[in-house]
Amino acid sequence: MLQRTLWSLALLLSCGAVHAQWDTIVGDVRTVEEPDVRWVAVRGGSSAYLVDTDEGVVKGTLPLSRFSPTLVSHASEGRIYSYGSFYSRNTYGERTDVVLIFDIETASPIGEVEIPARAAGIGHAGMISVINDSFVGVFNLTPAQSVSLVDIRTNAFANEISLAGCSSMYPIAEGFMSICGDGTVQYIEVSNSGQEVSRVRSDSFFDLTVDPVYDYASPAADGYMIMSFDGYLRKAYLDGDEVIVTEAFNINPENDGEADINGVVREPDDNWRIGGRQPFAYHDEGALLATVMHQGGGQETFEKAGTEIWTFNMRTGNRGYRLKLDEGETASAVMFTPDAEPLMLIQTNEGLRVHDPRTGRHLRTISSVRGSIHNLF
């Protein structure tokens, strides 16, 4: 009896030690201090990590499903939303798709809403969005394209809107924009009850067979920045009832031997291409553009990790510097924090690097997290 009691006590103590060690690895999932504008979520595997990029530490961990490719923050309401697919036999069997609801302050799941089992397993921000502060939209691909809307005021499935021939959703005005295979950007207005009010498309600005564009976009003050596989950047925005797309900015023009405004002649770099999972970032207030770059290859390398980060001053259109990563290190994503004096975040195979975007100075690396980067604000 005494042996059994001692064994039970030892087991309890060892479990406590394991839990204590686990908490130091994943962060405190019970209480999280109020996040600020330099916190991000890094989604990797079946978890998302809330990271304070100023301190360089993980503040909390969100438990996602094994099939939760992305997430979106609704920080003004203290919520983070993701979606996940669950199977009755873990990795196979009957499938159930749900929108997952998390409380930011506790990093804990507080609810879920079942949606049609059609959610796309694509891991970037355009796959889930908060629309009109009233709905969470989830992109579906079966291969038919549509958007499932969940009313976050009632936590109930509201509607499904067809998105034939288009991909992603980026919230703007009273609805969202999508990028379409016919070379246009489409805007759909959504009513207070989640019904489609109207839709309109821009003029065609790209040819899918010549120079496709990423369905990943970066927010600007009045629209979204869209990048082509060959490195042409444009902005899509609303002007009244019209969708307007600007003229293109070429991140890698042919070197003509002329010096820039600083008197520096550009090095030949025509065999460098943009690539990665989150291949570029834009900061409107700071007039900053950063791109993930790799050497060689064609358009088929559009997701290839890069060995350099290029930054541009978008007021002048000049490239500021080329940031070369360490030997053997490659980058899959770049992001700016949204504050007035932003940090530049680079996701590499070594961890999350934090840089001063004006100078390129390396501030710190958070080696414990890897995955896609999502601003909370």
GUMARTI-767826 format. One record per residue (C-alpha): residue number from 0; residue in one letter; x negated, y, z. Coordinates in pm, whole numbers. Example, Ala and Ser with C-alpha at 12.3 -4.5 7.8 and 13.67 -1.06 7.14 Angstrom:
// GUMARTI-767826
<seq = 0; type = A; east = -1230; north = -450; up = 780>
<seq = 1; type = S; east = -1367; north = -106; up = 714>
***
This chain:
// GUMARTI-767826
<seq = 0; type = M; east = 0; north = 0; up = 0>
<seq = 1; type = L; east = -281; north = 237; up = 95>
<seq = 2; type = Q; east = -466; north = 154; up = -227>
<seq = 3; type = R; east = -153; north = 224; up = -432>
<seq = 4; type = T; east = -101; north = 559; up = -253>
<seq = 5; type = L; east = -462; north = 663; up = -306>
<seq = 6; type = W; east = -443; north = 560; up = -672>
<seq = 7; type = S; east = -124; north = 765; up = -721>
<seq = 8; type = L; east = -281; north = 1066; up = -551>
<seq = 9; type = A; east = -592; north = 1039; up = -768>
<seq = 10; type = L; east = -374; north = 1017; up = -1079>
<seq = 11; type = L; east = -182; north = 1330; up = -982>
<seq = 12; type = L; east = -504; north = 1519; up = -912>
<seq = 13; type = S; east = -658; north = 1410; up = -1242>
<seq = 14; type = C; east = -343; north = 1516; up = -1430>
<seq = 15; type = G; east = -364; north = 1855; up = -1262>
<seq = 16; type = A; east = -726; north = 1889; up = -1370>
<seq = 17; type = V; east = -638; north = 1794; up = -1727>
<seq = 18; type = H; east = -356; north = 2049; up = -1737>
<seq = 19; type = A; east = -587; north = 2317; up = -1597>
<seq = 20; type = Q; east = -846; north = 2240; up = -1864>
<seq = 21; type = W; east = -576; north = 2238; up = -2135>
<seq = 22; type = D; east = -452; north = 2582; up = -2029>
<seq = 23; type = T; east = -802; north = 2723; up = -2073>
<seq = 24; type = I; east = -808; north = 2584; up = -2428>
<seq = 25; type = V; east = -469; north = 2690; up = -2558>
<seq = 26; type = G; east = -411; north = 3005; up = -2352>
<seq = 27; type = D; east = -140; north = 3070; up = -2095>
<seq = 28; type = V; east = 194; north = 2972; up = -2250>
<seq = 29; type = R; east = 397; north = 3087; up = -1948>
<seq = 30; type = T; east = 315; north = 3456; up = -1913>
<seq = 31; type = V; east = 167; north = 3680; up = -2179>
<seq = 32; type = E; east = 92; north = 4048; up = -2131>
<seq = 33; type = E; east = 273; north = 4289; up = -2359>
<seq = 34; type = P; east = 111; north = 4269; up = -2704>
<seq = 35; type = D; east = -20; north = 4575; up = -2881>
<seq = 36; type = V; east = -83; north = 4669; up = -3241>
<seq = 37; type = R; east = -416; north = 4484; up = -3256>
<seq = 38; type = W; east = -268; north = 4150; up = -3162>
<seq = 39; type = V; east = -216; north = 3899; up = -3442>
<seq = 40; type = A; east = -77; north = 3550; up = -3472>
<seq = 41; type = V; east = -304; north = 3292; up = -3635>
<seq = 42; type = R; east = -113; north = 2988; up = -3758>
<seq = 43; type = G; east = -307; north = 2668; up = -3791>
<seq = 44; type = G; east = -173; north = 2313; up = -3790>
<seq = 45; type = S; east = 128; north = 2274; up = -3560>
<seq = 46; type = S; east = 46; north = 2578; up = -3345>
<seq = 47; type = A; east = 20; north = 2954; up = -3374>
<seq = 48; type = Y; east = -222; north = 3146; up = -3152>
<seq = 49; type = L; east = -153; north = 3496; up = -3023>
<seq = 50; type = V; east = -491; north = 3667; up = -3045>
<seq = 51; type = D; east = -605; north = 3999; up = -2898>
<seq = 52; type = T; east = -858; north = 4102; up = -3161>
<seq = 53; type = D; east = -993; north = 4384; up = -2941>
<seq = 54; type = E; east = -1088; north = 4147; up = -2660>
<seq = 55; type = G; east = -1151; north = 3853; up = -2888>
<seq = 56; type = V; east = -942; north = 3609; up = -2684>
<seq = 57; type = V; east = -635; north = 3389; up = -2729>
<seq = 58; type = K; east = -350; north = 3517; up = -2513>
<seq = 59; type = G; east = -90; north = 3249; up = -2583>
<seq = 60; type = T; east = 7; north = 2956; up = -2802>
<seq = 61; type = L; east = 333; north = 2894; up = -2988>
<seq = 62; type = P; east = 423; north = 2524; up = -3032>
<seq = 63; type = L; east = 542; north = 2483; up = -3391>
<seq = 64; type = S; east = 650; north = 2174; up = -3581>
<seq = 65; type = R; east = 407; north = 1968; up = -3786>
<seq = 66; type = F; east = 570; north = 2127; up = -4090>
<seq = 67; type = S; east = 581; north = 2498; up = -3998>
<seq = 68; type = P; east = 383; north = 2677; up = -4269>
<seq = 69; type = T; east = 431; north = 3040; up = -4164>
<seq = 70; type = L; east = 594; north = 3286; up = -3922>
<seq = 71; type = V; east = 715; north = 3645; up = -3888>
<seq = 72; type = S; east = 716; north = 3886; up = -3594>
<seq = 73; type = H; east = 1011; north = 4100; up = -3484>
<seq = 74; type = A; east = 812; north = 4275; up = -3213>
<seq = 75; type = S; east = 1066; north = 4551; up = -3153>
<seq = 76; type = E; east = 1302; north = 4282; up = -3024>
<seq = 77; type = G; east = 1032; north = 4077; up = -2853>
<seq = 78; type = R; east = 1071; north = 3782; up = -3090>
<seq = 79; type = I; east = 864; north = 3572; up = -3327>
<seq = 80; type = Y; east = 1035; north = 3351; up = -3584>
<seq = 81; type = S; east = 906; north = 3048; up = -3768>
<seq = 82; type = Y; east = 1072; north = 2758; up = -3941>
<seq = 83; type = G; east = 1001; north = 2391; up = -3928>
<seq = 84; type = S; east = 1099; north = 2057; up = -4074>
<seq = 85; type = F; east = 1151; north = 1769; up = -3834>
<seq = 86; type = Y; east = 1180; north = 1404; up = -3940>
<seq = 87; type = S; east = 1363; north = 1132; up = -3748>
<seq = 88; type = R; east = 1056; north = 907; up = -3770>
<seq = 89; type = N; east = 798; north = 1178; up = -3706>
<seq = 90; type = T; east = 656; north = 1199; up = -4059>
<seq = 91; type = Y; east = 943; north = 1043; up = -4254>
<seq = 92; type = G; east = 1312; north = 967; up = -4223>
<seq = 93; type = E; east = 1606; north = 1204; up = -4204>
<seq = 94; type = R; east = 1493; north = 1566; up = -4232>
<seq = 95; type = T; east = 1624; north = 1857; up = -4028>
<seq = 96; type = D; east = 1513; north = 2217; up = -4098>
<seq = 97; type = V; east = 1546; north = 2484; up = -3831>
<seq = 98; type = V; east = 1448; north = 2844; up = -3771>
<seq = 99; type = L; east = 1242; north = 2849; up = -3450>
<seq = 100; type = I; east = 1281; north = 3143; up = -3210>
<seq = 101; type = F; east = 1004; north = 3242; up = -2968>
<seq = 102; type = D; east = 981; north = 3502; up = -2693>
<seq = 103; type = I; east = 664; north = 3709; up = -2732>
<seq = 104; type = E; east = 624; north = 3785; up = -2360>
<seq = 105; type = T; east = 618; north = 3417; up = -2258>
<seq = 106; type = A; east = 501; north = 3261; up = -2587>
<seq = 107; type = S; east = 779; north = 3008; up = -2535>
<seq = 108; type = P; east = 1049; north = 2867; up = -2764>
<seq = 109; type = I; east = 1391; north = 3000; up = -2665>
<seq = 110; type = G; east = 1615; north = 2873; up = -2943>
<seq = 111; type = E; east = 1658; north = 2729; up = -3289>
<seq = 112; type = V; east = 1910; north = 2753; up = -3572>
<seq = 113; type = E; east = 1964; north = 2471; up = -3820>
<seq = 114; type = I; east = 1940; north = 2567; up = -4188>
<seq = 115; type = P; east = 1974; north = 2369; up = -4513>
<seq = 116; type = A; east = 1687; north = 2120; up = -4550>
<seq = 117; type = R; east = 1530; north = 2304; up = -4841>
<seq = 118; type = A; east = 1263; north = 2526; up = -4685>
<seq = 119; type = A; east = 942; north = 2563; up = -4886>
<seq = 120; type = G; east = 619; north = 2440; up = -4731>
<seq = 121; type = I; east = 417; north = 2742; up = -4845>
<seq = 122; type = G; east = 206; north = 2918; up = -4585>
<seq = 123; type = H; east = 214; north = 3293; up = -4635>
<seq = 124; type = A; east = 420; north = 3585; up = -4510>
<seq = 125; type = G; east = 653; north = 3606; up = -4810>
<seq = 126; type = M; east = 817; north = 3277; up = -4718>
<seq = 127; type = I; east = 994; north = 3416; up = -4408>
<seq = 128; type = S; east = 1108; north = 3774; up = -4342>
<seq = 129; type = V; east = 1319; north = 3985; up = -4108>
<seq = 130; type = I; east = 1575; north = 4161; up = -4328>
<seq = 131; type = N; east = 1775; north = 4468; up = -4220>
<seq = 132; type = D; east = 1682; north = 4395; up = -3856>
<seq = 133; type = S; east = 1975; north = 4153; up = -3869>
<seq = 134; type = F; east = 1866; north = 3843; up = -4059>
<seq = 135; type = V; east = 1575; north = 3606; up = -4089>
<seq = 136; type = G; east = 1533; north = 3488; up = -4445>
<seq = 137; type = V; east = 1362; north = 3158; up = -4532>
<seq = 138; type = F; east = 1249; north = 3082; up = -4888>
<seq = 139; type = N; east = 1374; north = 2751; up = -5031>
<seq = 140; type = L; east = 1213; north = 2546; up = -5308>
<seq = 141; type = T; east = 1371; north = 2215; up = -5414>
<seq = 142; type = P; east = 1254; north = 2305; up = -5694>
<seq = 143; type = A; east = 1552; north = 2544; up = -5722>
<seq = 144; type = Q; east = 1471; north = 2876; up = -5553>
<seq = 145; type = S; east = 1696; north = 3040; up = -5295>
<seq = 146; type = V; east = 1690; north = 3220; up = -4960>
<seq = 147; type = S; east = 1859; north = 3093; up = -4644>
<seq = 148; type = L; east = 1976; north = 3376; up = -4415>
<seq = 149; type = V; east = 2010; north = 3335; up = -4038>
<seq = 150; type = D; east = 2198; north = 3607; up = -3849>
<seq = 151; type = I; east = 1970; north = 3686; up = -3553>
<seq = 152; type = R; east = 2248; north = 3878; up = -3379>
<seq = 153; type = T; east = 2450; north = 3558; up = -3340>
<seq = 154; type = N; east = 2176; north = 3297; up = -3401>
<seq = 155; type = A; east = 2382; north = 3128; up = -3670>
<seq = 156; type = F; east = 2329; north = 3034; up = -4034>
<seq = 157; type = A; east = 2491; north = 3307; up = -4245>
<seq = 158; type = N; east = 2444; north = 3249; up = -4618>
<seq = 159; type = E; east = 2226; north = 3121; up = -4900>
<seq = 160; type = I; east = 2135; north = 3356; up = -5187>
<seq = 161; type = S; east = 2015; north = 3223; up = -5522>
<seq = 162; type = L; east = 1668; north = 3337; up = -5626>
<seq = 163; type = A; east = 1637; north = 3154; up = -5959>
<seq = 164; type = G; east = 1301; north = 3207; up = -6125>
<seq = 165; type = C; east = 1164; north = 3419; up = -5840>
<seq = 166; type = S; east = 949; north = 3365; up = -5534>
<seq = 167; type = S; east = 895; north = 3518; up = -5190>
<seq = 168; type = M; east = 1090; north = 3790; up = -5012>
<seq = 169; type = Y; east = 952; north = 4118; up = -4887>
<seq = 170; type = P; east = 1195; north = 4332; up = -4684>
<seq = 171; type = I; east = 1261; north = 4684; up = -4805>
<seq = 172; type = A; east = 1554; north = 4928; up = -4778>
<seq = 173; type = E; east = 1874; north = 4722; up = -4730>
<seq = 174; type = G; east = 1740; north = 4396; up = -4868>
<seq = 175; type = F; east = 1424; north = 4239; up = -5008>
<seq = 176; type = M; east = 1196; north = 4224; up = -5311>
<seq = 177; type = S; east = 1082; north = 3908; up = -5490>
<seq = 178; type = I; east = 827; north = 3842; up = -5765>
<seq = 179; type = C; east = 971; north = 3670; up = -6071>
<seq = 180; type = G; east = 831; north = 3448; up = -6343>
<seq = 181; type = D; east = 958; north = 3674; up = -6622>
<seq = 182; type = G; east = 702; north = 3937; up = -6520>
<seq = 183; type = T; east = 932; north = 4151; up = -6306>
<seq = 184; type = V; east = 999; north = 4239; up = -5943>
<seq = 185; type = Q; east = 1358; north = 4188; up = -5828>
<seq = 186; type = Y; east = 1538; north = 4374; up = -5547>
<seq = 187; type = I; east = 1846; north = 4223; up = -5382>
<seq = 188; type = E; east = 2059; north = 4435; up = -5150>
<seq = 189; type = V; east = 2212; north = 4242; up = -4858>
<seq = 190; type = S; east = 2530; north = 4341; up = -4675>
<seq = 191; type = N; east = 2578; north = 4353; up = -4298>
<seq = 192; type = S; east = 2738; north = 4008; up = -4319>
<seq = 193; type = G; east = 2454; north = 3854; up = -4520>
<seq = 194; type = Q; east = 2621; north = 3864; up = -4861>
<seq = 195; type = E; east = 2453; north = 3979; up = -5181>
<seq = 196; type = V; east = 2565; north = 4331; up = -5273>
<seq = 197; type = S; east = 2361; north = 4386; up = -5590>
<seq = 198; type = R; east = 2036; north = 4298; up = -5762>
<seq = 199; type = V; east = 1812; north = 4489; up = -6001>
<seq = 200; type = R; east = 1478; north = 4416; up = -6171>
<seq = 201; type = S; east = 1180; north = 4623; up = -6274>
<seq = 202; type = D; east = 1045; north = 4637; up = -6625>
<seq = 203; type = S; east = 818; north = 4344; up = -6706>
<seq = 204; type = F; east = 458; north = 4425; up = -6609>
<seq = 205; type = F; east = 272; north = 4093; up = -6635>
<seq = 206; type = D; east = 268; north = 3786; up = -6859>
<seq = 207; type = L; east = 265; north = 3458; up = -6669>
<seq = 208; type = T; east = 67; north = 3290; up = -6949>
<seq = 209; type = V; east = -198; north = 3564; up = -6967>
<seq = 210; type = D; east = -259; north = 3705; up = -6617>
<seq = 211; type = P; east = -23; north = 3573; up = -6347>
<seq = 212; type = V; east = 23; north = 3755; up = -6017>
<seq = 213; type = Y; east = 9; north = 3617; up = -5665>
<seq = 214; type = D; east = 345; north = 3576; up = -5492>
<seq = 215; type = Y; east = 159; north = 3702; up = -5184>
<seq = 216; type = A; east = 198; north = 4080; up = -5139>
<seq = 217; type = S; east = 56; north = 4333; up = -4893>
<seq = 218; type = P; east = 279; north = 4605; up = -4742>
<seq = 219; type = A; east = 239; north = 4972; up = -4833>
<seq = 220; type = A; east = 419; north = 5269; up = -4680>
<seq = 221; type = D; east = 697; north = 5270; up = -4939>
<seq = 222; type = G; east = 665; north = 4931; up = -5108>
<seq = 223; type = Y; east = 432; north = 4637; up = -5161>
<seq = 224; type = M; east = 96; north = 4588; up = -5331>
<seq = 225; type = I; east = 81; north = 4305; up = -5583>
<seq = 226; type = M; east = -243; north = 4152; up = -5719>
<seq = 227; type = S; east = -299; north = 3956; up = -6039>
<seq = 228; type = F; east = -534; north = 3659; up = -6074>
<seq = 229; type = D; east = -769; north = 3874; up = -6282>
<seq = 230; type = G; east = -784; north = 4144; up = -6015>
<seq = 231; type = Y; east = -531; north = 4407; up = -6122>
<seq = 232; type = L; east = -356; north = 4578; up = -5830>
<seq = 233; type = R; east = -13; north = 4744; up = -5862>
<seq = 234; type = K; east = 248; north = 4881; up = -5623>
<seq = 235; type = A; east = 618; north = 4793; up = -5644>
<seq = 236; type = Y; east = 863; north = 5031; up = -5479>
<seq = 237; type = L; east = 1222; north = 5154; up = -5495>
<seq = 238; type = D; east = 1321; north = 5484; up = -5654>
<seq = 239; type = G; east = 1695; north = 5518; up = -5603>
<seq = 240; type = D; east = 1854; north = 5221; up = -5778>
<seq = 241; type = E; east = 1539; north = 5134; up = -5974>
<seq = 242; type = V; east = 1241; north = 4911; up = -5901>
<seq = 243; type = I; east = 923; north = 5086; up = -6014>
<seq = 244; type = V; east = 583; north = 4924; up = -6064>
<seq = 245; type = T; east = 277; north = 5148; up = -6091>
<seq = 246; type = E; east = -8; north = 5132; up = -6339>
<seq = 247; type = A; east = -279; north = 4881; up = -6252>
<seq = 248; type = F; east = -601; north = 4942; up = -6060>
<seq = 249; type = N; east = -883; north = 4708; up = -6169>
<seq = 250; type = I; east = -1094; north = 4585; up = -5876>
<seq = 251; type = N; east = -1369; north = 4464; up = -6108>
<seq = 252; type = P; east = -1400; north = 4684; up = -6418>
<seq = 253; type = E; east = -1667; north = 4617; up = -6675>
<seq = 254; type = N; east = -1999; north = 4770; up = -6577>
<seq = 255; type = D; east = -2075; north = 5051; up = -6820>
<seq = 256; type = G; east = -2403; north = 5151; up = -6657>
<seq = 257; type = E; east = -2271; north = 5481; up = -6526>
<seq = 258; type = A; east = -2331; north = 5585; up = -6167>
<seq = 259; type = D; east = -2043; north = 5632; up = -5924>
<seq = 260; type = I; east = -1982; north = 5956; up = -5731>
<seq = 261; type = N; east = -2257; north = 5857; up = -5489>
<seq = 262; type = G; east = -2509; north = 5821; up = -5770>
<seq = 263; type = V; east = -2521; north = 5442; up = -5739>
<seq = 264; type = V; east = -2507; north = 5232; up = -6055>
<seq = 265; type = R; east = -2282; north = 4929; up = -6015>
<seq = 266; type = E; east = -2456; north = 4594; up = -6028>
<seq = 267; type = P; east = -2327; north = 4360; up = -6299>
<seq = 268; type = D; east = -2052; north = 4158; up = -6130>
<seq = 269; type = D; east = -1822; north = 4053; up = -6411>
<seq = 270; type = N; east = -1830; north = 3686; up = -6310>
<seq = 271; type = W; east = -1681; north = 3752; up = -5966>
<seq = 272; type = R; east = -1315; north = 3671; up = -5905>
<seq = 273; type = I; east = -1057; north = 3725; up = -5633>
<seq = 274; type = G; east = -931; north = 3415; up = -5450>
<seq = 275; type = G; east = -814; north = 3268; up = -5122>
<seq = 276; type = R; east = -491; north = 3200; up = -4931>
<seq = 277; type = Q; east = -453; north = 3564; up = -4827>
<seq = 278; type = P; east = -676; north = 3709; up = -5098>
<seq = 279; type = F; east = -641; north = 4082; up = -5031>
<seq = 280; type = A; east = -531; north = 4337; up = -4772>
<seq = 281; type = Y; east = -417; north = 4697; up = -4806>
<seq = 282; type = H; east = -399; north = 4976; up = -4548>
<seq = 283; type = D; east = -195; north = 5268; up = -4675>
<seq = 284; type = E; east = -281; north = 5533; up = -4416>
<seq = 285; type = G; east = -651; north = 5454; up = -4431>
<seq = 286; type = A; east = -651; north = 5417; up = -4812>
<seq = 287; type = L; east = -834; north = 5086; up = -4773>
<seq = 288; type = L; east = -834; north = 4777; up = -4991>
<seq = 289; type = A; east = -1023; north = 4457; up = -4910>
<seq = 290; type = T; east = -1052; north = 4152; up = -5136>
<seq = 291; type = V; east = -1185; north = 3798; up = -5090>
<seq = 292; type = M; east = -1430; north = 3728; up = -5374>
<seq = 293; type = H; east = -1606; north = 3421; up = -5513>
<seq = 294; type = Q; east = -1848; north = 3382; up = -5801>
<seq = 295; type = G; east = -1759; north = 3201; up = -6121>
<seq = 296; type = G; east = -1458; north = 3005; up = -6240>
<seq = 297; type = G; east = -1137; north = 3104; up = -6412>
<seq = 298; type = Q; east = -780; north = 3171; up = -6310>
<seq = 299; type = E; east = -751; north = 2817; up = -6175>
<seq = 300; type = T; east = -974; north = 2928; up = -5883>
<seq = 301; type = F; east = -712; north = 3174; up = -5752>
<seq = 302; type = E; east = -705; north = 3001; up = -5410>
<seq = 303; type = K; east = -1079; north = 2933; up = -5387>
<seq = 304; type = A; east = -1243; north = 3059; up = -5067>
<seq = 305; type = G; east = -1485; north = 3348; up = -5107>
<seq = 306; type = T; east = -1841; north = 3422; up = -5006>
<seq = 307; type = E; east = -1802; north = 3802; up = -5009>
<seq = 308; type = I; east = -1550; north = 4064; up = -4901>
<seq = 309; type = W; east = -1526; north = 4375; up = -5117>
<seq = 310; type = T; east = -1378; north = 4695; up = -4976>
<seq = 311; type = F; east = -1251; north = 4994; up = -5171>
<seq = 312; type = N; east = -1173; north = 5357; up = -5095>
<seq = 313; type = M; east = -836; north = 5391; up = -5266>
<seq = 314; type = R; east = -848; north = 5771; up = -5255>
<seq = 315; type = T; east = -1143; north = 5770; up = -5492>
<seq = 316; type = G; east = -1100; north = 5425; up = -5643>
<seq = 317; type = N; east = -1462; north = 5341; up = -5563>
<seq = 318; type = R; east = -1588; north = 5023; up = -5406>
<seq = 319; type = G; east = -1739; north = 5102; up = -5069>
<seq = 320; type = Y; east = -1949; north = 4792; up = -5003>
<seq = 321; type = R; east = -1983; north = 4420; up = -5060>
<seq = 322; type = L; east = -1991; north = 4223; up = -4737>
<seq = 323; type = K; east = -2186; north = 3900; up = -4783>
<seq = 324; type = L; east = -2095; north = 3620; up = -4544>
<seq = 325; type = D; east = -2352; north = 3400; up = -4376>
<seq = 326; type = E; east = -2498; north = 3103; up = -4561>
<seq = 327; type = G; east = -2240; north = 2823; up = -4575>
<seq = 328; type = E; east = -1959; north = 3048; up = -4451>
<seq = 329; type = T; east = -1654; north = 3104; up = -4673>
<seq = 330; type = A; east = -1344; north = 3320; up = -4629>
<seq = 331; type = S; east = -985; north = 3222; up = -4704>
<seq = 332; type = A; east = -806; north = 3536; up = -4579>
<seq = 333; type = V; east = -849; north = 3905; up = -4504>
<seq = 334; type = M; east = -618; north = 4139; up = -4311>
<seq = 335; type = F; east = -615; north = 4489; up = -4161>
<seq = 336; type = T; east = -452; north = 4563; up = -3828>
<seq = 337; type = P; east = -177; north = 4823; up = -3889>
<seq = 338; type = D; east = -298; north = 5097; up = -3652>
<seq = 339; type = A; east = -442; north = 5433; up = -3763>
<seq = 340; type = E; east = -799; north = 5312; up = -3698>
<seq = 341; type = P; east = -767; north = 4953; up = -3817>
<seq = 342; type = L; east = -986; north = 4651; up = -3768>
<seq = 343; type = M; east = -1062; north = 4422; up = -4061>
<seq = 344; type = L; east = -999; north = 4055; up = -3986>
<seq = 345; type = I; east = -1158; north = 3782; up = -4197>
<seq = 346; type = Q; east = -1062; north = 3417; up = -4157>
<seq = 347; type = T; east = -1356; north = 3190; up = -4237>
<seq = 348; type = N; east = -1450; north = 2829; up = -4180>
<seq = 349; type = E; east = -1641; north = 2952; up = -3873>
<seq = 350; type = G; east = -1348; north = 3135; up = -3709>
<seq = 351; type = L; east = -1176; north = 3473; up = -3713>
<seq = 352; type = R; east = -1428; north = 3751; up = -3778>
<seq = 353; type = V; east = -1354; north = 4107; up = -3663>
<seq = 354; type = H; east = -1519; north = 4398; up = -3851>
<seq = 355; type = D; east = -1515; north = 4775; up = -3871>
<seq = 356; type = P; east = -1363; north = 4823; up = -4219>
<seq = 357; type = R; east = -1533; north = 5159; up = -4283>
<seq = 358; type = T; east = -1886; north = 5032; up = -4234>
<seq = 359; type = G; east = -1848; north = 4654; up = -4252>
<seq = 360; type = R; east = -2012; north = 4621; up = -3909>
<seq = 361; type = H; east = -1946; north = 4281; up = -3750>
<seq = 362; type = L; east = -1789; north = 4329; up = -3407>
<seq = 363; type = R; east = -1711; north = 3974; up = -3294>
<seq = 364; type = T; east = -1605; north = 3626; up = -3405>
<seq = 365; type = I; east = -1323; north = 3433; up = -3238>
<seq = 366; type = S; east = -1440; north = 3081; up = -3314>
<seq = 367; type = S; east = -1150; north = 2896; up = -3149>
<seq = 368; type = V; east = -882; north = 2983; up = -3408>
<seq = 369; type = R; east = -842; north = 2915; up = -3779>
<seq = 370; type = G; east = -545; north = 2961; up = -4008>
<seq = 371; type = S; east = -331; north = 3224; up = -4177>
<seq = 372; type = I; east = -325; north = 3572; up = -4018>
<seq = 373; type = H; east = -2; north = 3754; up = -3931>
<seq = 374; type = N; east = 29; north = 4103; up = -3783>
<seq = 375; type = L; east = 275; north = 4130; up = -3494>
<seq = 376; type = F; east = 360; north = 4496; up = -3572>
***
